[in-house]
């Protein structure tokens, strides 16, 4: 397997579960020049009428300032890697198996294929687990 493995900071914010709330958050980031590679938005399970949005990357002073003003902060609970490469059947299972066989538990696994390339964002519960997975996947 030949692919690019990079650590990524995941930024998180809460928002009202109302029409347009996500668009407002994303518009503020776009206005600051953010070119997001991943957006995950969902309702929270334990707080009715509240949603949560995860984004990455946020780069540079202007984007960081805008993100902070919009209520985003770097997640202290999600330690993530972005893995990219040439797509082929079974690539997701190969990555997941390699991580599982190393005894690492996943916090999240989100992937997509665009043309002939895949991108997977993998979340871990600890920095140590993320670093171990980074070494493991980069060696592949």
N, CA, C and O atoms as CSV, one atom per row, in Angstrom:
chain,resi,resn,atom,element,x,y,z
A,1,UNK,N,N,0.846,-1.184,0.000
A,1,UNK,CA,C,0.000,0.000,0.000
A,1,UNK,C,C,0.883,1.235,0.000
A,1,UNK,O,O,1.747,1.382,0.864
A,2,UNK,N,N,0.681,2.091,-0.927
A,2,UNK,CA,C,1.406,3.352,-0.958
A,2,UNK,C,C,0.401,4.481,-0.818
A,2,UNK,O,O,-0.453,4.685,-1.681
A,3,UNK,N,N,0.517,5.212,0.290
A,3,UNK,CA,C,-0.396,6.317,0.508
A,3,UNK,C,C,0.223,7.362,1.424
A,3,UNK,O,O,1.217,7.112,2.106
A,4,UNK,N,N,-0.386,8.524,1.421
A,4,UNK,CA,C,0.036,9.657,2.238
A,4,UNK,C,C,-0.713,9.604,3.561
A,4,UNK,O,O,-1.937,9.476,3.577
A,5,UNK,N,N,0.013,9.702,4.670
A,5,UNK,CA,C,-0.579,9.676,6.006
A,5,UNK,C,C,-0.174,10.954,6.709
A,5,UNK,O,O,1.016,11.227,6.866
A,6,UNK,N,N,-1.163,11.749,7.141
A,6,UNK,CA,C,-0.875,13.022,7.809
A,6,UNK,C,C,-1.744,13.194,9.041
A,6,UNK,O,O,-2.934,12.879,9.030
A,7,UNK,N,N,-1.131,13.701,10.108
A,7,UNK,CA,C,-1.896,14.082,11.288
A,7,UNK,C,C,-2.741,15.303,10.925
A,7,UNK,O,O,-2.313,16.165,10.157
A,8,UNK,N,N,-3.934,15.361,11.485
A,8,UNK,CA,C,-4.769,16.544,11.255
A,8,UNK,C,C,-5.419,16.981,12.558
A,8,UNK,O,O,-5.788,16.154,13.392
A,9,UNK,N,N,-5.555,18.289,12.721
A,9,UNK,CA,C,-6.280,18.835,13.862
A,9,UNK,C,C,-7.745,18.908,13.481
A,9,UNK,O,O,-8.097,19.419,12.418
A,10,UNK,N,N,-8.585,18.402,14.342
A,10,UNK,CA,C,-10.027,18.460,14.117
A,10,UNK,C,C,-10.576,19.590,14.978
A,10,UNK,O,O,-10.348,19.631,16.187
A,11,UNK,N,N,-11.289,20.493,14.352
A,11,UNK,CA,C,-11.937,21.610,15.036
A,11,UNK,C,C,-13.401,21.264,15.224
A,11,UNK,O,O,-14.015,20.670,14.338
A,12,UNK,N,N,-13.963,21.624,16.354
A,12,UNK,CA,C,-15.341,21.258,16.681
A,12,UNK,C,C,-16.087,22.474,17.229
A,12,UNK,O,O,-15.514,23.315,17.922
A,13,UNK,N,N,-17.368,22.544,16.903
A,13,UNK,CA,C,-18.241,23.600,17.438
A,13,UNK,C,C,-19.649,23.046,17.593
A,13,UNK,O,O,-20.068,22.154,16.855
A,14,UNK,N,N,-20.360,23.582,18.550
A,14,UNK,CA,C,-21.778,23.266,18.655
A,14,UNK,C,C,-22.557,24.316,17.880
A,14,UNK,O,O,-22.048,25.394,17.573
A,15,UNK,N,N,-23.790,23.981,17.573
A,15,UNK,CA,C,-24.670,24.909,16.855
A,15,UNK,C,C,-26.106,24.530,17.164
A,15,UNK,O,O,-26.394,23.408,17.578
A,16,UNK,N,N,-26.988,25.471,16.959
A,16,UNK,CA,C,-28.403,25.178,17.126
A,16,UNK,C,C,-28.830,24.220,16.021
A,16,UNK,O,O,-28.329,24.301,14.899
A,17,UNK,N,N,-29.739,23.328,16.327
A,17,UNK,CA,C,-30.280,22.399,15.345
A,17,UNK,C,C,-31.449,23.082,14.647
A,17,UNK,O,O,-32.614,22.746,14.862
A,18,UNK,N,N,-31.100,24.052,13.804
A,18,UNK,CA,C,-32.102,24.840,13.081
A,18,UNK,C,C,-31.664,24.979,11.624
A,18,UNK,O,O,-30.479,24.856,11.315
A,19,UNK,N,N,-32.613,25.234,10.738
A,19,UNK,CA,C,-32.251,25.434,9.338
A,19,UNK,C,C,-31.266,26.589,9.175
A,19,UNK,O,O,-31.476,27.672,9.723
A,20,UNK,N,N,-30.210,26.361,8.435
A,20,UNK,CA,C,-29.225,27.397,8.147
A,20,UNK,C,C,-28.082,27.505,9.139
A,20,UNK,O,O,-27.118,28.226,8.881
A,21,UNK,N,N,-28.161,26.810,10.269
A,21,UNK,CA,C,-27.107,26.934,11.282
A,21,UNK,C,C,-25.759,26.455,10.747
A,21,UNK,O,O,-24.737,27.109,10.955
A,22,UNK,N,N,-25.757,25.326,10.064
A,22,UNK,CA,C,-24.506,24.822,9.502
A,22,UNK,C,C,-23.973,25.772,8.432
A,22,UNK,O,O,-22.779,26.069,8.403
A,23,UNK,N,N,-24.839,26.239,7.570
A,23,UNK,CA,C,-24.416,27.164,6.517
A,23,UNK,C,C,-23.774,28.413,7.109
A,23,UNK,O,O,-22.789,28.916,6.566
A,24,UNK,N,N,-24.311,28.917,8.205
A,24,UNK,CA,C,-23.733,30.098,8.847
A,24,UNK,C,C,-22.321,29.824,9.352
A,24,UNK,O,O,-21.425,30.648,9.168
A,25,UNK,N,N,-22.122,28.679,9.982
A,25,UNK,CA,C,-20.784,28.323,10.472
A,25,UNK,C,C,-19.802,28.204,9.301
A,25,UNK,O,O,-18.701,28.753,9.341
A,26,UNK,N,N,-20.220,27.483,8.267
A,26,UNK,CA,C,-19.335,27.259,7.130
A,26,UNK,C,C,-19.057,28.545,6.360
A,26,UNK,O,O,-17.951,28.739,5.857
A,27,UNK,N,N,-20.047,29.419,6.266
A,27,UNK,CA,C,-19.852,30.698,5.559
A,27,UNK,C,C,-18.784,31.543,6.249
A,27,UNK,O,O,-17.954,32.168,5.590
A,28,UNK,N,N,-18.814,31.556,7.567
A,28,UNK,CA,C,-17.806,32.313,8.299
A,28,UNK,C,C,-16.399,31.786,8.059
A,28,UNK,O,O,-15.449,32.561,7.948
A,29,UNK,N,N,-16.267,30.464,7.979
A,29,UNK,CA,C,-14.964,29.877,7.682
A,29,UNK,C,C,-14.542,30.161,6.240
A,29,UNK,O,O,-13.382,30.482,5.980
A,30,UNK,N,N,-15.481,30.042,5.313
A,30,UNK,CA,C,-15.184,30.312,3.898
A,30,UNK,C,C,-14.764,31.768,3.702
A,30,UNK,O,O,-13.839,32.053,2.942
A,31,UNK,N,N,-15.439,32.680,4.380
A,31,UNK,CA,C,-15.094,34.103,4.276
A,31,UNK,C,C,-13.665,34.368,4.735
A,31,UNK,O,O,-13.021,35.308,4.268
A,32,UNK,N,N,-13.175,33.541,5.645
A,32,UNK,CA,C,-11.802,33.685,6.140
A,32,UNK,C,C,-10.794,32.951,5.256
A,32,UNK,O,O,-9.592,32.994,5.517
A,33,UNK,N,N,-11.282,32.278,4.211
A,33,UNK,CA,C,-10.398,31.599,3.272
A,33,UNK,C,C,-10.189,30.122,3.539
A,33,UNK,O,O,-9.340,29.503,2.896
A,34,UNK,N,N,-10.932,29.538,4.464
A,34,UNK,CA,C,-10.757,28.128,4.779
A,34,UNK,C,C,-11.147,27.260,3.581
A,34,UNK,O,O,-12.189,27.464,2.958
A,35,UNK,N,N,-10.296,26.300,3.279
A,35,UNK,CA,C,-10.547,25.312,2.235
A,35,UNK,C,C,-10.648,23.960,2.936
A,35,UNK,O,O,-9.664,23.231,3.060
A,36,UNK,N,N,-11.842,23.649,3.384
A,36,UNK,CA,C,-12.054,22.477,4.231
A,36,UNK,C,C,-11.964,21.178,3.446
A,36,UNK,O,O,-12.507,21.058,2.348
A,37,UNK,N,N,-11.272,20.217,4.025
A,37,UNK,CA,C,-11.172,18.894,3.426
A,37,UNK,C,C,-12.193,17.931,3.988
A,37,UNK,O,O,-12.477,16.898,3.381
A,38,UNK,N,N,-12.754,18.264,5.154
A,38,UNK,CA,C,-13.734,17.397,5.796
A,38,UNK,C,C,-14.687,18.231,6.626
A,38,UNK,O,O,-14.272,19.118,7.371
A,39,UNK,N,N,-15.968,17.937,6.487
A,39,UNK,CA,C,-17.025,18.517,7.325
A,39,UNK,C,C,-17.928,17.370,7.739
A,39,UNK,O,O,-18.449,16.642,6.893
A,40,UNK,N,N,-18.112,17.211,9.042
A,40,UNK,CA,C,-19.078,16.248,9.564
A,40,UNK,C,C,-19.984,17.017,10.503
A,40,UNK,O,O,-19.516,17.635,11.459
A,41,UNK,N,N,-21.271,16.982,10.237
A,41,UNK,CA,C,-22.245,17.672,11.092
A,41,UNK,C,C,-23.343,16.690,11.465
A,41,UNK,O,O,-23.777,15.877,10.649
A,42,UNK,N,N,-23.787,16.783,12.720
A,42,UNK,CA,C,-24.859,15.891,13.171
A,42,UNK,C,C,-25.518,16.473,14.405
A,42,UNK,O,O,-24.998,17.395,15.032
A,43,UNK,N,N,-26.663,15.922,14.739
A,43,UNK,CA,C,-27.330,16.271,15.991
A,43,UNK,C,C,-26.627,15.564,17.138
A,43,UNK,O,O,-26.018,14.510,16.953
A,44,UNK,N,N,-26.715,16.149,18.312
A,44,UNK,CA,C,-26.178,15.474,19.488
A,44,UNK,C,C,-27.244,14.528,20.029
A,44,UNK,O,O,-28.441,14.759,19.857
A,45,UNK,N,N,-26.795,13.466,20.679
A,45,UNK,CA,C,-27.721,12.475,21.226
A,45,UNK,C,C,-28.338,12.933,22.541
A,45,UNK,O,O,-29.496,12.633,22.829
A,46,UNK,N,N,-27.572,13.647,23.323
A,46,UNK,CA,C,-28.005,13.954,24.687
A,46,UNK,C,C,-28.573,15.351,24.886
A,46,UNK,O,O,-29.063,15.656,25.973
A,47,UNK,N,N,-28.522,16.215,23.866
A,47,UNK,CA,C,-29.026,17.580,24.008
A,47,UNK,C,C,-29.942,17.915,22.832
A,47,UNK,O,O,-29.459,18.272,21.757
A,48,UNK,N,N,-31.250,17.805,23.023
A,48,UNK,CA,C,-32.172,18.153,21.942
A,48,UNK,C,C,-31.950,19.597,21.489
A,48,UNK,O,O,-31.662,20.473,22.305
A,49,UNK,N,N,-32.082,19.827,20.244
A,49,UNK,CA,C,-31.969,21.128,19.580
A,49,UNK,C,C,-30.527,21.627,19.452
A,49,UNK,O,O,-30.307,22.789,19.110
A,50,UNK,N,N,-29.548,20.766,19.720
A,50,UNK,CA,C,-28.140,21.146,19.565
A,50,UNK,C,C,-27.484,20.202,18.564
A,50,UNK,O,O,-27.723,18.994,18.574
A,51,UNK,N,N,-26.664,20.772,17.713
A,51,UNK,CA,C,-25.887,19.989,16.769
A,51,UNK,C,C,-24.404,20.207,17.018
A,51,UNK,O,O,-24.008,21.079,17.791
A,52,UNK,N,N,-23.605,19.408,16.357
A,52,UNK,CA,C,-22.153,19.534,16.465
A,52,UNK,C,C,-21.574,19.432,15.060
A,52,UNK,O,O,-22.066,18.670,14.228
A,53,UNK,N,N,-20.528,20.204,14.807
A,53,UNK,CA,C,-19.869,20.179,13.509
A,53,UNK,C,C,-18.368,20.038,13.736
A,53,UNK,O,O,-17.779,20.726,14.569
A,54,UNK,N,N,-17.762,19.125,12.968
A,54,UNK,CA,C,-16.327,18.886,12.994
A,54,UNK,C,C,-15.776,19.306,11.634
A,54,UNK,O,O,-16.363,18.973,10.605
A,55,UNK,N,N,-14.664,20.028,11.615
A,55,UNK,CA,C,-14.055,20.456,10.354
A,55,UNK,C,C,-12.540,20.323,10.437
A,55,UNK,O,O,-11.955,20.350,11.520
A,56,UNK,N,N,-11.925,20.179,9.285
A,56,UNK,CA,C,-10.472,20.202,9.155
A,56,UNK,C,C,-10.135,20.458,7.695
A,56,UNK,O,O,-10.896,20.003,6.841
A,57,UNK,N,N,-9.087,21.130,7.347
A,57,UNK,CA,C,-8.155,21.814,8.220
A,57,UNK,C,C,-8.550,23.277,8.432
A,57,UNK,O,O,-9.291,23.859,7.640
A,58,UNK,N,N,-8.048,23.841,9.495
A,58,UNK,CA,C,-8.089,25.282,9.750
A,58,UNK,C,C,-6.625,25.702,9.807
A,58,UNK,O,O,-5.858,25.208,10.633
A,59,UNK,N,N,-6.250,26.614,8.927
A,59,UNK,CA,C,-4.840,27.003,8.819
A,59,UNK,C,C,-4.706,28.526,8.816
A,59,UNK,O,O,-5.570,29.239,8.304
A,60,UNK,N,N,-3.651,28.986,9.373
A,60,UNK,CA,C,-3.326,30.408,9.309
A,60,UNK,C,C,-4.115,31.244,10.310
A,60,UNK,O,O,-5.182,30.848,10.780
A,61,UNK,N,N,-3.563,32.401,10.616
A,61,UNK,CA,C,-4.139,33.275,11.631
A,61,UNK,C,C,-5.567,33.703,11.319
A,61,UNK,O,O,-6.422,33.718,12.205
A,62,UNK,N,N,-5.823,34.047,10.079
A,62,UNK,CA,C,-7.158,34.528,9.698
A,62,UNK,C,C,-8.224,33.441,9.888
A,62,UNK,O,O,-9.312,33.717,10.395
A,63,UNK,N,N,-7.912,32.228,9.488
A,63,UNK,CA,C,-8.855,31.110,9.646
A,63,UNK,C,C,-9.033,30.751,11.113
A,63,UNK,O,O,-10.151,30.494,11.558
A,64,UNK,N,N,-7.942,30.730,11.866
A,64,UNK,CA,C,-8.022,30.417,13.293
A,64,UNK,C,C,-8.865,31.451,14.021
A,64,UNK,O,O,-9.698,31.101,14.858
A,65,UNK,N,N,-8.650,32.729,13.706
A,65,UNK,CA,C,-9.436,33.793,14.335
A,65,UNK,C,C,-10.921,33.643,14.012
A,65,UNK,O,O,-11.764,33.744,14.904
A,66,UNK,N,N,-11.243,33.403,12.750
A,66,UNK,CA,C,-12.643,33.236,12.353
A,66,UNK,C,C,-13.252,32.020,13.028
A,66,UNK,O,O,-14.371,32.090,13.538
A,67,UNK,N,N,-12.533,30.910,13.037
A,67,UNK,CA,C,-13.046,29.691,13.667
A,67,UNK,C,C,-13.334,29.937,15.142
A,67,UNK,O,O,-14.379,29.533,15.652
A,68,UNK,N,N,-12.418,30.592,15.816
A,68,UNK,CA,C,-12.596,30.878,17.239
A,68,UNK,C,C,-13.811,31.768,17.471
A,68,UNK,O,O,-14.594,31.521,18.389
A,69,UNK,N,N,-13.973,32.793,16.652
A,69,UNK,CA,C,-15.133,33.695,16.765
A,69,UNK,C,C,-16.445,32.958,16.517
A,69,UNK,O,O,-17.481,33.330,17.067
A,70,UNK,N,N,-16.404,31.918,15.693
A,70,UNK,CA,C,-17.603,31.133,15.375
A,70,UNK,C,C,-17.868,30.027,16.403
A,70,UNK,O,O,-18.825,29.264,16.270
A,71,UNK,N,N,-17.021,29.951,17.417
A,71,UNK,CA,C,-17.229,28.964,18.474
A,71,UNK,C,C,-16.498,27.653,18.280
A,71,UNK,O,O,-16.738,26.697,19.018
A,72,UNK,N,N,-15.610,27.587,17.301
A,72,UNK,CA,C,-14.825,26.371,17.080
A,72,UNK,C,C,-13.616,26.354,18.002
A,72,UNK,O,O,-13.101,27.402,18.392
A,73,UNK,N,N,-13.177,25.162,18.341
A,73,UNK,CA,C,-11.913,24.978,19.048
A,73,UNK,C,C,-11.332,23.639,18.612
A,73,UNK,O,O,-12.047,22.767,18.120
A,74,UNK,N,N,-10.033,23.492,18.799
A,74,UNK,CA,C,-9.382,22.226,18.464
A,74,UNK,C,C,-9.881,21.172,19.441
A,74,UNK,O,O,-9.854,21.376,20.654
A,75,UNK,N,N,-10.331,20.059,18.911
A,75,UNK,CA,C,-10.826,18.975,19.760
A,75,UNK,C,C,-9.687,18.380,20.572
A,75,UNK,O,O,-8.629,18.048,20.038
A,76,UNK,N,N,-9.920,18.253,21.857
A,76,UNK,CA,C,-8.941,17.610,22.729
A,76,UNK,C,C,-9.234,16.109,22.855
A,76,UNK,O,O,-8.442,15.368,23.437
A,77,UNK,N,N,-10.367,15.666,22.312
A,77,UNK,CA,C,-10.792,14.275,22.429
A,77,UNK,C,C,-10.594,13.453,21.167
A,77,UNK,O,O,-10.579,12.223,21.230
A,78,UNK,N,N,-10.444,14.102,20.034
A,78,UNK,CA,C,-10.280,13.387,18.767
A,78,UNK,C,C,-8.871,13.637,18.253
A,78,UNK,O,O,-8.470,14.779,18.028
A,79,UNK,N,N,-8.129,12.557,18.073
A,79,UNK,CA,C,-6.773,12.608,17.532
A,79,UNK,C,C,-6.850,11.900,16.187
A,79,UNK,O,O,-7.140,10.705,16.124
A,80,UNK,N,N,-6.588,12.643,15.107
A,80,UNK,CA,C,-6.958,12.133,13.786
A,80,UNK,C,C,-5.810,12.098,12.787
A,80,UNK,O,O,-4.844,12.858,12.860
A,81,UNK,N,N,-5.974,11.170,11.848
A,81,UNK,CA,C,-5.095,11.035,10.694
A,81,UNK,C,C,-5.926,11.155,9.428
A,81,UNK,O,O,-7.088,10.751,9.388
A,82,UNK,N,N,-5.316,11.712,8.403
A,82,UNK,CA,C,-5.891,11.705,7.066
A,82,UNK,C,C,-5.005,10.794,6.222
A,82,UNK,O,O,-3.791,10.987,6.152
A,83,UNK,N,N,-5.620,9.802,5.582
A,83,UNK,CA,C,-4.891,8.855,4.739
A,83,UNK,C,C,-5.443,8.982,3.327
A,83,UNK,O,O,-6.653,8.893,3.118
A,84,UNK,N,N,-4.552,9.191,2.354
A,84,UNK,CA,C,-4.949,9.352,0.956
A,84,UNK,C,C,-4.127,8.430,0.075
A,84,UNK,O,O,-2.967,8.140,0.369
A,85,UNK,N,N,-4.742,7.969,-1.015
A,85,UNK,CA,C,-4.000,7.141,-1.957
A,85,UNK,C,C,-4.839,6.713,-3.141
A,85,UNK,O,O,-5.978,7.147,-3.315
A,86,UNK,N,N,-4.252,5.855,-3.947
A,86,UNK,CA,C,-4.958,5.297,-5.099
A,86,UNK,C,C,-6.023,4.322,-4.599
A,86,UNK,O,O,-5.738,3.450,-3.778
A,87,UNK,N,N,-7.217,4.470,-5.084
A,87,UNK,CA,C,-8.305,3.595,-4.655
A,87,UNK,C,C,-8.196,2.234,-5.315
A,87,UNK,O,O,-7.740,2.103,-6.451
A,88,UNK,N,N,-8.627,1.226,-4.574
A,88,UNK,CA,C,-8.766,-0.127,-5.109
A,88,UNK,C,C,-9.739,-0.873,-4.205
A,88,UNK,O,O,-9.901,-0.506,-3.041
A,89,UNK,N,N,-10.375,-1.892,-4.711
A,89,UNK,CA,C,-11.316,-2.645,-3.892
A,89,UNK,C,C,-10.646,-3.167,-2.620
A,89,UNK,O,O,-9.545,-3.716,-2.671
A,90,UNK,N,N,-11.308,-2.993,-1.495
A,90,UNK,CA,C,-10.816,-3.520,-0.235
A,90,UNK,C,C,-9.872,-2.621,0.538
A,90,UNK,O,O,-9.399,-3.020,1.602
A,91,UNK,N,N,-9.577,-1.423,0.050
A,91,UNK,CA,C,-8.615,-0.562,0.742
A,91,UNK,C,C,-9.105,-0.195,2.143
A,91,UNK,O,O,-8.306,-0.158,3.078
A,92,UNK,N,N,-10.387,0.074,2.304
A,92,UNK,CA,C,-10.899,0.436,3.637
A,92,UNK,C,C,-10.731,-0.715,4.623
A,92,UNK,O,O,-10.316,-0.502,5.763
A,93,UNK,N,N,-11.048,-1.922,4.194
A,93,UNK,CA,C,-10.894,-3.071,5.092
A,93,UNK,C,C,-9.423,-3.316,5.403
A,93,UNK,O,O,-9.092,-3.705,6.523
A,94,UNK,N,N,-8.536,-3.098,4.440
A,94,UNK,CA,C,-7.105,-3.294,4.696
A,94,UNK,C,C,-6.603,-2.318,5.749
A,94,UNK,O,O,-5.846,-2.702,6.641
A,95,UNK,N,N,-7.016,-1.065,5.652
A,95,UNK,CA,C,-6.609,-0.068,6.651
A,95,UNK,C,C,-7.189,-0.413,8.021
A,95,UNK,O,O,-6.477,-0.391,9.025
A,96,UNK,N,N,-8.477,-0.730,8.058
A,96,UNK,CA,C,-9.133,-1.048,9.329
A,96,UNK,C,C,-8.532,-2.299,9.975
A,96,UNK,O,O,-8.332,-2.337,11.189
A,97,UNK,N,N,-8.247,-3.314,9.167
A,97,UNK,CA,C,-7.643,-4.542,9.699
A,97,UNK,C,C,-6.247,-4.281,10.269
A,97,UNK,O,O,-5.899,-4.790,11.335
A,98,UNK,N,N,-5.461,-3.496,9.559
A,98,UNK,CA,C,-4.104,-3.197,10.016
A,98,UNK,C,C,-4.144,-2.484,11.364
A,98,UNK,O,O,-3.351,-2.792,12.254
A,99,UNK,N,N,-5.055,-1.544,11.515
A,99,UNK,CA,C,-5.205,-0.808,12.772
A,99,UNK,C,C,-5.707,-1.739,13.873
A,99,UNK,O,O,-5.204,-1.707,14.996
A,100,UNK,N,N,-6.695,-2.563,13.550
A,100,UNK,CA,C,-7.250,-3.493,14.532
A,100,UNK,C,C,-6.251,-4.530,14.994
A,100,UNK,O,O,-6.182,-4.839,16.184
A,101,UNK,N,N,-5.471,-5.073,14.067
A,101,UNK,CA,C,-4.470,-6.088,14.424
A,101,UNK,C,C,-3.373,-5.511,15.308
A,101,UNK,O,O,-2.694,-6.250,16.021
A,102,UNK,N,N,-3.195,-4.186,15.263
A,102,UNK,CA,C,-2.207,-3.531,16.129
A,102,UNK,C,C,-2.787,-3.237,17.514
A,102,UNK,O,O,-2.110,-2.680,18.378
A,103,UNK,N,N,-4.054,-3.622,17.710
A,103,UNK,CA,C,-4.682,-3.422,19.009
A,103,UNK,C,C,-5.185,-2.015,19.241
A,103,UNK,O,O,-5.398,-1.613,20.384
A,104,UNK,N,N,-5.379,-1.255,18.162
A,104,UNK,CA,C,-5.833,0.125,18.272
A,104,UNK,C,C,-7.330,0.210,18.011
A,104,UNK,O,O,-7.827,-0.327,17.021
A,105,UNK,N,N,-8.042,0.883,18.898
A,105,UNK,CA,C,-9.476,1.060,18.744
A,105,UNK,C,C,-9.753,2.358,17.982
A,105,UNK,O,O,-9.063,3.360,18.170
A,106,UNK,N,N,-10.755,2.326,17.132
A,106,UNK,CA,C,-11.119,3.497,16.349
A,106,UNK,C,C,-12.187,4.322,17.064
A,106,UNK,O,O,-13.138,3.781,17.628
A,107,UNK,N,N,-12.011,5.618,17.030
A,107,UNK,CA,C,-13.051,6.533,17.506
A,107,UNK,C,C,-13.997,6.871,16.347
A,107,UNK,O,O,-15.200,7.053,16.536
A,108,UNK,N,N,-13.422,6.948,15.150
A,108,UNK,CA,C,-14.208,7.239,13.960
A,108,UNK,C,C,-13.439,6.863,12.715
A,108,UNK,O,O,-12.208,6.822,12.716
A,109,UNK,N,N,-14.183,6.587,11.641
A,109,UNK,CA,C,-13.584,6.192,10.370
A,109,UNK,C,C,-14.517,6.707,9.289
A,109,UNK,O,O,-15.625,6.194,9.130
A,110,UNK,N,N,-14.083,7.713,8.545
A,110,UNK,CA,C,-14.898,8.329,7.511
A,110,UNK,C,C,-14.105,8.343,6.218
A,110,UNK,O,O,-12.980,8.843,6.188
A,111,UNK,N,N,-14.674,7.800,5.151
A,111,UNK,CA,C,-13.932,7.730,3.900
A,111,UNK,C,C,-14.779,8.047,2.688
A,111,UNK,O,O,-16.009,8.004,2.728
A,112,UNK,N,N,-14.087,8.365,1.612
A,112,UNK,CA,C,-14.752,8.644,0.338
A,112,UNK,C,C,-13.778,8.365,-0.798
A,112,UNK,O,O,-12.562,8.352,-0.611
A,113,UNK,N,N,-14.341,8.143,-1.970
A,113,UNK,CA,C,-13.560,7.969,-3.185
A,113,UNK,C,C,-13.930,9.092,-4.134
A,113,UNK,O,O,-15.106,9.390,-4.344
A,114,UNK,N,N,-12.902,9.711,-4.705
A,114,UNK,CA,C,-13.104,10.759,-5.704
A,114,UNK,C,C,-12.255,10.372,-6.898
A,114,UNK,O,O,-11.025,10.395,-6.836
A,115,UNK,N,N,-12.915,10.019,-7.978
A,115,UNK,CA,C,-12.191,9.554,-9.159
A,115,UNK,C,C,-11.462,8.262,-8.841
A,115,UNK,O,O,-12.082,7.265,-8.470
A,116,UNK,N,N,-10.147,8.282,-8.987
A,116,UNK,CA,C,-9.341,7.089,-8.725
A,116,UNK,C,C,-8.640,7.136,-7.369
A,116,UNK,O,O,-7.828,6.263,-7.064
A,117,UNK,N,N,-8.944,8.149,-6.554
A,117,UNK,CA,C,-8.270,8.336,-5.271
A,117,UNK,C,C,-9.243,8.145,-4.112
A,117,UNK,O,O,-10.441,8.399,-4.237
A,118,UNK,N,N,-8.700,7.690,-2.978
A,118,UNK,CA,C,-9.499,7.595,-1.769
A,118,UNK,C,C,-8.937,8.555,-0.731
A,118,UNK,O,O,-7.762,8.922,-0.772
A,119,UNK,N,N,-9.790,8.950,0.191
A,119,UNK,CA,C,-9.369,9.708,1.358
A,119,UNK,C,C,-10.137,9.153,2.553
A,119,UNK,O,O,-11.353,8.973,2.491
A,120,UNK,N,N,-9.417,8.885,3.640
A,120,UNK,CA,C,-10.022,8.365,4.861
A,120,UNK,C,C,-9.533,9.221,6.024
A,120,UNK,O,O,-8.339,9.496,6.149
A,121,UNK,N,N,-10.462,9.632,6.864
A,121,UNK,CA,C,-10.144,10.355,8.092
A,121,UNK,C,C,-10.410,9.381,9.234
A,121,UNK,O,O,-11.517,8.864,9.384
A,122,UNK,N,N,-9.367,9.140,10.040
A,122,UNK,CA,C,-9.459,8.134,11.096
A,122,UNK,C,C,-9.217,8.810,12.438
A,122,UNK,O,O,-8.193,9.462,12.645
A,123,UNK,N,N,-10.177,8.646,13.351
A,123,UNK,CA,C,-10.061,9.236,14.678
A,123,UNK,C,C,-9.696,8.192,15.721
A,123,UNK,O,O,-10.135,7.043,15.666
A,124,UNK,N,N,-8.877,8.629,16.675
A,124,UNK,CA,C,-8.437,7.783,17.784
A,124,UNK,C,C,-8.712,8.506,19.097
A,124,UNK,O,O,-8.876,9.726,19.121
A,125,UNK,N,N,-8.760,7.748,20.185
A,125,UNK,CA,C,-9.042,8.325,21.500
A,125,UNK,C,C,-7.840,8.995,22.144
A,125,UNK,O,O,-8.001,9.833,23.031
A,126,UNK,N,N,-6.633,8.637,21.708
A,126,UNK,CA,C,-5.455,9.217,22.346
A,126,UNK,C,C,-4.405,9.586,21.307
A,126,UNK,O,O,-4.369,9.038,20.206
A,127,UNK,N,N,-3.565,10.519,21.685
A,127,UNK,CA,C,-2.435,10.927,20.848
A,127,UNK,C,C,-1.496,9.733,20.624
A,127,UNK,O,O,-0.971,9.553,19.525
A,128,UNK,N,N,-1.291,8.934,21.652
A,128,UNK,CA,C,-0.394,7.772,21.538
A,128,UNK,C,C,-0.914,6.777,20.504
A,128,UNK,O,O,-0.142,6.276,19.686
A,129,UNK,N,N,-2.218,6.485,20.534
A,129,UNK,CA,C,-2.790,5.563,19.548
A,129,UNK,C,C,-2.681,6.136,18.142
A,129,UNK,O,O,-2.375,5.414,17.193
A,130,UNK,N,N,-2.932,7.440,18.009
A,130,UNK,CA,C,-2.850,8.082,16.697
A,130,UNK,C,C,-1.424,8.011,16.169
A,130,UNK,O,O,-1.221,7.715,14.991
A,131,UNK,N,N,-0.443,8.271,17.005
A,131,UNK,CA,C,0.966,8.230,16.582
A,131,UNK,C,C,1.379,6.805,16.174
A,131,UNK,O,O,2.102,6.615,15.196
A,132,UNK,N,N,0.912,5.820,16.931
A,132,UNK,CA,C,1.221,4.425,16.599
A,132,UNK,C,C,0.618,4.071,15.235
A,132,UNK,O,O,1.278,3.445,14.406
A,133,UNK,N,N,-0.620,4.468,15.009
A,133,UNK,CA,C,-1.270,4.209,13.720
A,133,UNK,C,C,-0.569,4.957,12.597
A,133,UNK,O,O,-0.430,4.431,11.493
A,134,UNK,N,N,-0.128,6.173,12.867
A,134,UNK,CA,C,0.582,6.957,11.855
A,134,UNK,C,C,1.845,6.220,11.404
A,134,UNK,O,O,2.104,6.107,10.206
A,135,UNK,N,N,2.625,5.722,12.358
A,135,UNK,CA,C,3.836,4.977,12.006
A,135,UNK,C,C,3.497,3.693,11.243
A,135,UNK,O,O,4.153,3.350,10.260
A,136,UNK,N,N,2.474,3.001,11.708
A,136,UNK,CA,C,2.056,1.749,11.104
A,136,UNK,C,C,1.594,1.941,9.662
A,136,UNK,O,O,1.995,1.185,8.777
A,137,UNK,N,N,0.762,2.937,9.424
A,137,UNK,CA,C,0.218,3.165,8.087
A,137,UNK,C,C,1.228,3.797,7.151
A,137,UNK,O,O,1.201,3.532,5.950
A,138,UNK,N,N,2.117,4.628,7.673
A,138,UNK,CA,C,3.132,5.239,6.831
A,138,UNK,C,C,4.148,4.216,6.343
A,138,UNK,O,O,4.752,4.389,5.284
A,139,UNK,N,N,4.337,3.148,7.118
A,139,UNK,CA,C,5.287,2.092,6.752
A,139,UNK,C,C,4.731,1.159,5.697
A,139,UNK,O,O,5.460,0.336,5.144
A,140,UNK,N,N,3.441,1.283,5.415
A,140,UNK,CA,C,2.787,0.369,4.466
A,140,UNK,C,C,3.115,0.715,3.033
A,140,UNK,O,O,2.645,0.044,2.113
